[in-house]
Amino acid sequence: MSWRSVAPAEMDWAGWALFGVVATAALTAAMITAQLAGLTRVDLPLILGTMVTEDPDRARVAGFGIHLLAGQGFALGYAAMFALLGRATWWLGALIGVLHVGVALTVLLPLLPGVHPRMASARAGPSSTAVLEPPGLLALNYGVQTPVITGVVHVFYGAILGLLLQAR
């Protein structure tokens, strides 16, 4: 039997609505904990929040909300993939998490300086007034452990979704 002969399952909308927030909150908390423990310098709430406000305290609150919304969007992609494949397991979620973090570290974060009003770019000269440094490829500008930590928490995010979402 080929994989194409399996009918797609129905989306788990209620699971997506609840567990997308749960998984994203867990991922964000793990990243904040790693940053506070000195394992990485990446501060996702600050990075995202400074897109909408200059004040660092308000930025962290706004950034947490922005990250929850973005995580909910990614969780929708996971739920759709599980429905398309007709199954949801922790290992399949973790595997999708590897793909997710790969795209985040090699595409999304390196593009961020192009749209972030307060982030320097690799090409910004000495006249730049940006207050945040660019993440660079694999976010290595925030520390050599950053790609590993980011990878682990995204695999964890995917595993949580794989465990909690259903493909019906």
Helices and strands as residue ranges (DSSP letters): G 3-5, H 13-36, H 44-49, H 56-85, H 90-103, I 104-108, H 109-111, G 112-114, G 137-142, H 146-164
